[in-house]
């Protein structure tokens, strides 16, 4: 069940690093929103009009490509 979520824009040219930074930037407020809902007794999930999708964790090949590009992650 998803209690809170925040949108982040995905732009052409975004990398795993830029997406991580965008997600990290909204994460604290999103967690606080979820905690406030729990504290008030509201355990209702957020409505999500997006289609289901799944993206796996980066593979060894992805990490090698990031290293080749000298991209720092975390």
OpenMM code with the backbone's topology and positions (N, CA, C; nanometers):
from openmm import Vec3, app, unit

residues = "UNK UNK UNK UNK UNK UNK UNK UNK UNK UNK UNK UNK UNK UNK UNK UNK UNK UNK UNK UNK UNK UNK UNK UNK UNK UNK UNK UNK UNK UNK UNK UNK UNK UNK UNK UNK UNK UNK UNK UNK UNK UNK UNK UNK UNK UNK UNK UNK UNK UNK UNK UNK UNK UNK UNK UNK UNK UNK UNK UNK UNK UNK UNK UNK UNK UNK UNK UNK UNK UNK UNK UNK UNK UNK".split()
positions = [
    Vec3(0.0844, -0.1174, 0.0000),
    Vec3(0.0000, 0.0000, 0.0000),
    Vec3(0.0889, 0.1237, 0.0000),
    Vec3(0.0562, 0.2180, -0.0831),
    Vec3(0.1316, 0.3429, -0.0928),
    Vec3(0.0524, 0.4514, -0.0204),
    Vec3(0.1116, 0.5083, 0.0841),
    Vec3(0.0440, 0.6112, 0.1622),
    Vec3(0.0709, 0.7515, 0.1109),
    Vec3(0.1849, 0.7715, 0.0468),
    Vec3(0.2191, 0.9036, -0.0065),
    Vec3(0.3158, 0.8863, -0.1225),
    Vec3(0.3064, 0.9754, -0.2162),
    Vec3(0.4017, 0.9760, -0.3265),
    Vec3(0.4129, 1.1174, -0.3792),
    Vec3(0.5261, 1.1473, -0.4387),
    Vec3(0.5493, 1.2795, -0.4949),
    Vec3(0.6029, 1.2630, -0.6362),
    Vec3(0.5543, 1.3442, -0.7276),
    Vec3(0.6026, 1.3334, -0.8658),
    Vec3(0.7408, 1.3950, -0.8820),
    Vec3(0.8173, 1.3395, -0.9712),
    Vec3(0.9429, 1.3997, -1.0160),
    Vec3(0.9418, 1.3955, -1.1681),
    Vec3(0.9954, 1.4980, -1.2279),
    Vec3(0.9978, 1.5019, -1.3740),
    Vec3(1.1132, 1.4166, -1.4254),
    Vec3(1.0885, 1.3476, -1.5347),
    Vec3(1.1920, 1.2693, -1.6013),
    Vec3(1.2159, 1.3369, -1.7354),
    Vec3(1.3341, 1.3920, -1.7510),
    Vec3(1.3682, 1.4687, -1.8697),
    Vec3(1.4613, 1.3883, -1.9598),
    Vec3(1.4585, 1.4147, -2.0892),
    Vec3(1.5571, 1.3517, -2.1774),
    Vec3(1.6977, 1.3865, -2.1263),
    Vec3(1.7829, 1.2898, -2.1234),
    Vec3(1.9186, 1.3143, -2.0749),
    Vec3(1.9359, 1.2894, -1.9263),
    Vec3(1.8255, 1.2666, -1.8533),
    Vec3(1.8400, 1.2318, -1.7119),
    Vec3(1.9188, 1.1026, -1.6998),
    Vec3(1.9927, 1.0919, -1.5940),
    Vec3(2.0697, 0.9716, -1.5656),
    Vec3(2.0205, 0.9127, -1.4342),
    Vec3(2.0707, 0.7982, -1.3998),
    Vec3(2.0339, 0.7390, -1.2710),
    Vec3(2.0722, 0.8343, -1.1575),
    Vec3(2.1805, 0.9055, -1.1763),
    Vec3(2.2257, 1.0006, -1.0754),
    Vec3(2.1296, 1.1184, -1.0634),
    Vec3(2.0900, 1.1794, -1.1756),
    Vec3(2.0004, 1.2950, -1.1678),
    Vec3(1.8623, 1.2542, -1.1163),
    Vec3(1.8172, 1.1361, -1.1548),
    Vec3(1.6882, 1.0883, -1.1036),
    Vec3(1.6952, 1.0597, -0.9539),
    Vec3(1.8065, 1.0021, -0.9103),
    Vec3(1.8254, 0.9780, -0.7671),
    Vec3(1.8210, 1.1103, -0.6912),
    Vec3(1.8890, 1.2113, -0.7432),
    Vec3(1.8907, 1.3413, -0.6759),
    Vec3(1.7511, 1.4025, -0.6700),
    Vec3(1.6753, 1.3914, -0.7773),
    Vec3(1.5384, 1.4438, -0.7774),
    Vec3(1.4522, 1.3707, -0.6741),
    Vec3(1.4630, 1.2390, -0.6711),
    Vec3(1.3849, 1.1600, -0.5749),
    Vec3(1.4266, 1.1917, -0.4318),
    Vec3(1.5562, 1.2035, -0.4106),
    Vec3(1.6061, 1.2364, -0.2766),
    Vec3(1.5538, 1.3728, -0.2331),
    Vec3(1.5444, 1.4661, -0.3280),
    Vec3(1.4972, 1.6006, -0.2956),
    Vec3(1.3546, 1.6054, -0.2442),
    Vec3(1.2703, 1.5124, -0.2846),
    Vec3(1.1306, 1.5125, -0.2388),
    Vec3(1.1033, 1.4058, -0.1326),
    Vec3(1.2014, 1.3242, -0.1027),
    Vec3(1.1772, 1.2094, -0.0144),
    Vec3(1.1386, 1.2482, 0.1282),
    Vec3(1.2054, 1.3458, 0.1872),
    Vec3(1.1761, 1.3817, 0.3263),
    Vec3(1.0316, 1.4306, 0.3414),
    Vec3(0.9893, 1.5194, 0.2519),
    Vec3(0.8519, 1.5708, 0.2596),
    Vec3(0.7506, 1.4600, 0.2354),
    Vec3(0.7818, 1.3673, 0.1474),
    Vec3(0.6904, 1.2567, 0.1177),
    Vec3(0.6755, 1.1663, 0.2398),
    Vec3(0.7855, 1.1383, 0.3073),
    Vec3(0.7795, 1.0561, 0.4292),
    Vec3(0.6996, 1.1287, 0.5370),
    Vec3(0.7219, 1.2584, 0.5515),
    Vec3(0.6454, 1.3345, 0.6515),
    Vec3(0.4955, 1.3320, 0.6215),
    Vec3(0.4603, 1.3416, 0.4956),
    Vec3(0.3193, 1.3336, 0.4568),
    Vec3(0.2601, 1.1991, 0.4974),
    Vec3(0.3336, 1.0914, 0.4702),
    Vec3(0.2858, 0.9576, 0.5079),
    Vec3(0.2729, 0.9450, 0.6592),
    Vec3(0.3703, 0.9953, 0.7326),
    Vec3(0.3651, 0.9863, 0.8793),
    Vec3(0.2474, 1.0654, 0.9371),
    Vec3(0.2191, 1.1815, 0.8804),
    Vec3(0.1049, 1.2608, 0.9271),
    Vec3(-0.0265, 1.1870, 0.9019),
    Vec3(-0.0345, 1.1188, 0.7877),
    Vec3(-0.1546, 1.0396, 0.7598),
    Vec3(-0.1701, 0.9281, 0.8627),
    Vec3(-0.0628, 0.8580, 0.8907),
    Vec3(-0.0679, 0.7486, 0.9882),
    Vec3(-0.1070, 0.8027, 1.1249),
    Vec3(-0.0452, 0.9131, 1.1642),
    Vec3(-0.0729, 0.9728, 1.2952),
    Vec3(-0.2201, 1.0125, 1.3089),
    Vec3(-0.2793, 1.0569, 1.2003),
    Vec3(-0.4199, 1.0988, 1.2063),
    Vec3(-0.5163, 0.9816, 1.1894),
    Vec3(-0.4619, 0.8612, 1.1709),
    Vec3(-0.5461, 0.7435, 1.1551),
    Vec3(-0.5890, 0.7181, 1.0119),
    Vec3(-0.5378, 0.7957, 0.9199),
    Vec3(-0.5717, 0.7801, 0.7783),
    Vec3(-0.4734, 0.6826, 0.7143),
    Vec3(-0.5192, 0.5627, 0.6881),
    Vec3(-0.4338, 0.4610, 0.6263),
    Vec3(-0.4752, 0.4340, 0.4818),
    Vec3(-0.5462, 0.5287, 0.4237),
    Vec3(-0.5934, 0.5093, 0.2866),
    Vec3(-0.4784, 0.5272, 0.1876),
    Vec3(-0.4745, 0.4424, 0.0879),
    Vec3(-0.3681, 0.4561, -0.0134),
    Vec3(-0.3948, 0.5764, -0.1031),
    Vec3(-0.2888, 0.6280, -0.1615),
    Vec3(-0.3058, 0.7379, -0.2571),
    Vec3(-0.3649, 0.6812, -0.3853),
    Vec3(-0.4449, 0.7627, -0.4520),
    Vec3(-0.4971, 0.7177, -0.5814),
    Vec3(-0.3855, 0.7362, -0.6836),
    Vec3(-0.3698, 0.6372, -0.7648),
    Vec3(-0.2619, 0.6372, -0.8620),
    Vec3(-0.3219, 0.6089, -0.9980),
    Vec3(-0.3178, 0.7079, -1.0862),
    Vec3(-0.3762, 0.6908, -1.2188),
    Vec3(-0.2724, 0.6470, -1.3223),
    Vec3(-0.1530, 0.6153, -1.2771),
    Vec3(-0.0477, 0.5721, -1.3684),
    Vec3(-0.0604, 0.4230, -1.3982),
    Vec3(-0.0157, 0.3843, -1.5140),
    Vec3(-0.0119, 0.2428, -1.5481),
    Vec3(0.0971, 0.1752, -1.4660),
    Vec3(0.0747, 0.0497, -1.4306),
    Vec3(0.1764, -0.0246, -1.3574),
    Vec3(0.3015, -0.0357, -1.4421),
    Vec3(0.4150, -0.0260, -1.3759),
    Vec3(0.5423, -0.0435, -1.4457),
    Vec3(0.6434, -0.0998, -1.3468),
    Vec3(0.7457, -0.1563, -1.3999),
    Vec3(0.8504, -0.2117, -1.3154),
    Vec3(0.9840, -0.1894, -1.3827),
    Vec3(1.0732, -0.1334, -1.3088),
    Vec3(1.2087, -0.1141, -1.3574),
    Vec3(1.3018, -0.1799, -1.2567),
    Vec3(1.3850, -0.2665, -1.3036),
    Vec3(1.4727, -0.3404, -1.2137),
    Vec3(1.5888, -0.2531, -1.1676),
    Vec3(1.6607, -0.3029, -1.0714),
    Vec3(1.7821, -0.2363, -1.0271),
    Vec3(1.8848, -0.2411, -1.1390),
    Vec3(1.9803, -0.1496, -1.1378),
    Vec3(2.0831, -0.1526, -1.2426),
    Vec3(2.1582, -0.2860, -1.2437),
    Vec3(2.1845, -0.3339, -1.3624),
    Vec3(2.2598, -0.4578, -1.3780),
    Vec3(2.4091, -0.4277, -1.3728),
    Vec3(2.4880, -0.5329, -1.3718),
    Vec3(2.6334, -0.5164, -1.3726),
    Vec3(2.6760, -0.4356, -1.4954),
    Vec3(2.6118, -0.4618, -1.6072),
    Vec3(2.6420, -0.3896, -1.7308),
    Vec3(2.6132, -0.2394, -1.7151),
    Vec3(2.5014, -0.2059, -1.6488),
    Vec3(2.4687, -0.0652, -1.6250),
    Vec3(2.5748, 0.0022, -1.5384),
    Vec3(2.6160, -0.0655, -1.4325),
    Vec3(2.7181, -0.0077, -1.3436),
    Vec3(2.8495, 0.0110, -1.4182),
    Vec3(2.8852, -0.0833, -1.5037),
    Vec3(3.0078, -0.0702, -1.5816),
    Vec3(3.0001, 0.0517, -1.6732),
    Vec3(2.8828, 0.0740, -1.7334),
    Vec3(2.8650, 0.1896, -1.8201),
    Vec3(2.8762, 0.3197, -1.7405),
    Vec3(2.8193, 0.3229, -1.6205),
    Vec3(2.8315, 0.4417, -1.5365),
    Vec3(2.9773, 0.4688, -1.5017),
    Vec3(3.0502, 0.3642, -1.4682),
    Vec3(3.1929, 0.3813, -1.4368),
    Vec3(3.2710, 0.4287, -1.5593),
    Vec3(3.2370, 0.3743, -1.6757),
    Vec3(3.3046, 0.4141, -1.7990),
    Vec3(3.2842, 0.5640, -1.8241),
    Vec3(3.1638, 0.6116, -1.7942),
    Vec3(3.1338, 0.7536, -1.8127),
    Vec3(3.1852, 0.8394, -1.6976),
    Vec3(3.2409, 0.7733, -1.5965),
    Vec3(3.2906, 0.8426, -1.4760),
    Vec3(3.1790, 0.9161, -1.4020),
    Vec3(3.0617, 0.8540, -1.3980),
    Vec3(2.9473, 0.9097, -1.3272),
    Vec3(2.9543, 0.8638, -1.1823),
    Vec3(2.9442, 0.9592, -1.0916),
    Vec3(2.9435, 0.9253, -0.9493),
    Vec3(2.8003, 0.9051, -0.9064),
    Vec3(2.7780, 0.8004, -0.8339),
    Vec3(2.6434, 0.7703, -0.7837),
    Vec3(2.6526, 0.7473, -0.6350),
    Vec3(2.5836, 0.8271, -0.5604),
    Vec3(2.5782, 0.8269, -0.4141),
    Vec3(2.7079, 0.8639, -0.3549),
] * unit.nanometer
topology = app.Topology()
chain = topology.addChain("A")
for resn in residues:
    res = topology.addResidue(resn, chain)
    for name in ("N", "CA", "C"):
        topology.addAtom(name, app.Element.getBySymbol(name[0]), res)
